[in-house]
């Protein structure tokens, strides 16, 4: 059992935005929620009632407002919320050669959302790469601290349908090599932090057997390959499962930070330390209850006594797209307020 969790528009004022790093920092963890207005427009577009230009204008407005919210809250890195993404897998799927897709959709873990299942039909490599498919930098080219979240190589391999490789490890290695090129290109384009989302490292009810040492080694090696030369700009974030059985191995990864979902974590059984960031998934992305800043701060302190890190980061446990936009924004505000409380009274 996890911890008792249940108990103006964007403008040029971000130019030159530099601040002293808070203790702890604050990030978003992936896809953000769309506004009701945008959801209504996309449905109207599907029915042929509005044009795509109208949808695009609202997408831009929603993204600008999200960037302004994060800037006003002093987030360390800014995410565009991936509001143009239909699901967490699709941009990467479309950037890889040897990977296609059809009409098959699978449930995204135990949520009420679905993803278009990638189908591996031949050797995987990097195909046509368009940075705009991953981050809306054109909305504000002056931002210098972008964060982008993509599926990690192990989770992408696990969640794909393999019709080509006889050896799953070979598939994993090729996906990792291709993702390394994606990470490289994102960093070259000006992205400051890339999150490799690896829920399959901790969520495994679809697998009959638990992780064996060799499989875990292969999974972690794939993460290292994907991070490679840009490891200082890569974090690995796990969610939907208890990281306890693999936690120390995760903390030993040569990356900038490791994230855990505190809503699935039994704090009484974990301990460890890392030289990098420890990203605490400390607000619940699947629950509309908005966590109080005081509670977040107290819980973060409790965790810090068991898991020592060079730097602590407060974040949602996963994509905030699972709750309404106003709730998602309030959760972001609670994270920032909790960070301020901890800054004023640490440790």
N, C-alpha and C positions, 0 to 999 in steps of 0.2 A: 504494500500500500504506500502511495506517495505521501508527500507532505499535505497538511490539512488546508488545501487551497480553497475549497469550496466555501469553509467558514469565511485683411487687405490682400491682395493678390501678390504673387511673386514678382519681384522687380530687382533692379540692379543693386539693392542694398546688401546683397550677399557678396558683392565684389570685395575682395580683400578680407573675407571673413576668416579670422584667425582667433583662437581663444585658448586659454589655458585648459589642458585636459582635466576633466572632472574625475573625481574618484567616488564612484565608478563612472564609466562611460555609458552611453545609451545608443542602441541601434534598433532599427526594424529588422525583422527576420525573413522577409520574403514578400509575397504578394499582399497588397493592401486591399481593403474593401472599396468597391465602387459606390458612388453616391446613388441615391434612389433616382435622381434625375438622369444619370448616365444609364442606369439599368433600364429605365423606361424608354430611353432613346434607342438603345440597342434592340429592345424588343420591337419597337415601332419600325426600326430599320428592317428587321427580319420579316415583318409583315408588309414591307414595301410602302410604309406610310411617311417615312422621312428619308432624306438622302444621306450618304456616307459623310459628306462634308459637315453636316450638323452633328453627327456622332463624333467626328474628329475634334471639332471645336470644344465639345463638352469633355472629351478625354483630356485635351490640353488644359482646360480649366481645372478639372479634378486634380491633375498632376501638379499644376502650379500651386494649387492650394495645399497639397500635401507637402511639397517642398518648403513652402513658406512656414507651415506648421513645424516641421522638423528644425528649420533654421531658427525660428523663434524660441524653440525649446532647447537650443544649443546641443543638438545631436552631433555626435562625433563624425558620422558619415551620413550622407543623404541618399535616400532611396527614392526612385520615381514611383515605387509601389507596383511596378509591372502591371499597370492597369490595362495595357493593351494585350496582355497574355490571356489566352483562354484557359490554360492550365500550366502547372509548373514544368512540364516536360517538353512542351511543344517547341519553344525556340531552339532548344538544344537538338531536338529531333531533326528539325529542318536545317540545321547547320552541319550535320554529319552525312558523309557519303556512306553508302551501304546500309542506310537506315531509311525505311519508308513508313507509311502509316495507312490505315484503311478506315473502315467504318466502326471498328471495334473500340468501345470505351470500357474502361475498368474503374472501379471505385477507388478513390484516393484514400487508402487505408480505411479507417472506420469513421470517415466523415460522410456528409451527404453530397459530396462533390465527386466529379469523375475526371479522368484524363484520357486523352487519345493515346492508345497503346502503341509505342514504337515497335516496328517489326524489323528485325535484323535479317537482311536477305543476302548480303555479301560482306566482304571484309570492310570493317569500319575504319573510317578516316575522317579528316576534316574536309567538308565540302565547301560550298559557298558561304562565306561568313559576312554578315552585315551587322555592324555594331548597333545600329538603330533597332535591330530586333531584340536586343538585350537591355538597352538603356536609352532613354529619350534625352540624350545629351543636347540635341538641337534646341530643346526648350530653353535651356540656359547653358550656353557653352562656357560661362564664367565660373561655374561651380568646379571646385578642384578636389572635392572629397566625396566622389560618388561611391556607392556600394551596390553591387549586383549579386543576386543569389541564383545559383544554378544547381541542378541535381548533381550530386557527387557520382563518381564513376561506378562505385559498387551499387548504389541504389538505382542508377539508370540501367545498369546491366540486369539487375534483379527484376525490375519492373517492365522490361522489354520482352517481346516474344522472339526467341532465338530460332531462326530457321536455317542458319548457315554453319555455325561453329559446332564442331563435335566436342571440343574442350571448352567448358565455360570459363576457365582461367584465361584462355587465349582471347576470348571475347572481352573479358574484363581488362586485360592489358591493352588491347587495341582501343577500347573506349577511353581508358586513362590517358593514352598517348594523344588521342584526338582532343580530349578535354584540356590537356596541357597546352595545346595550341590555342584553344579558345581562351584560356586564362591569359596566356601571353598576349593575345590580341586585345583583350579587354584592358589589360594593364597598359599596353602600348597606346591605346586610345585615350588614356587618362583616368581610368577607373582606379580608385585607391584601395578598395577592399573587395575581394571576391569571396562569397560564402559558398562552400560546397555543402549542400544539404544531403545528409546521409541518414535518413530515418531507418533504412534497412539494416544498419549496423546494430540497431537496438530493438526494432519491431520485427518479429519473426513468426507470427502465428501461421503464416502461409507456408512455412518450412517445417517438415516433420522432425528434423534433427536440429539440435542446438549447434552453435558455432563450434567447429573443431579448431584446434590450433593452426592447422595448415590453411584452412579457409579464412580465418581471421588474419593471418599473416598476408595472404593474397589481397584481401580487402584493404588492409592498411597500406600495403605496398602500392596499390593502385592510387590511393589518395596521395602518397608521396610523389608518384609519377606525375599526377595532375598538377600538383603544387609546384614541384621542381624548383626552377630558378626564382620563382616569385613567391616562395613559401612565406616570406615576411609580409605578404599582402593577401594571404589566404587564411580563412578560418574554416573549421569543420563543425557543422552544427547538426546535432542529433535530436530527434523528437519522436513522439508517439510511443516511446518505450523506455524502460529503465536502463540507463547506461552502466549500472553497477558491474555486471560481469565483464565488461570490456573497458571500464573507465580508465584504469591506469595505462593501458595500451594507448588509448586515445590521448591522454594527457602527455604521453611521451612523443607524440607525433611532432616532427620538426616544422610546425606551422605557427602562424601568429596567434591562434587561439582555438579553443574547443568549446562548443556549446552543448548544454544539457537541458532536457525538458524536466523542470522540477515537479510538474504535475504527474509524472510517471516515475519519479525517483524516490526510493526509500532512503531518506537521509540517515537513518540509523545504521545503515550498512556500508556507507561509502566514506572514503577518505583518500587523500592523495595530494599531489602538488604539481604545478606546471610552471614553466618559465615564461609562458605567454599569457594571453588573456583567457579568462574563464568567463564564458558568456552564459548567463543565467536566464533560461527561459522561464521567466517569473510572473508573467501575466498570461492568462489562458485564452488562446485564440479561438476556442470553441465554446466559450461561455460568455454570455452577455453581461454578467456581473462585472462591474468595473472595480478592480482592486484598489484599495486605499493606499496612498503613498506611505503612510506609517507602517502598514502591514508589509509592504514590499521591502522597505528599508530594514525592518526587524528580521524578515526572512533572509534577506541577503547577508546580514550579519551572522545569522545562524549558519548559513552555508559556508561562509568564509572561515568559520572556525574548523570546518571539516575538510574543506578543499582550499588549499593555499594557492594563490596565483599572484603573478606579478601585477596584474591589473584585473579588475572586475568590470563586467559589462552587464547592464540590465537590458533585457529584450523580451519580446513575446516568445512563447515557446515555439510557435511556428507562424504560418501566414495568418494575418489578421483579416483576410478576405472572408473568413467563416462567420464573421459578425457584421452587423450593419455599420455603415461608414461612421456615423456619429459615435457609436460605441468604440470602434477601432481608434478613432482620434482621441477619445477620452482615455483609453488605455495608454496611448502614447504619452499623453499629458501626465498621467499618474507615474509612469516610468521616470519622466524628467523631474517631477517633484520629489520622488523618492531619491533620485540621484543627488539632488540638492540637499536633502536632509542628511544623507550620508556624507556629503562633502563637508557639511557644517559640523558633523559629529562622527569622526572616524578615528579609530575603530571603535 
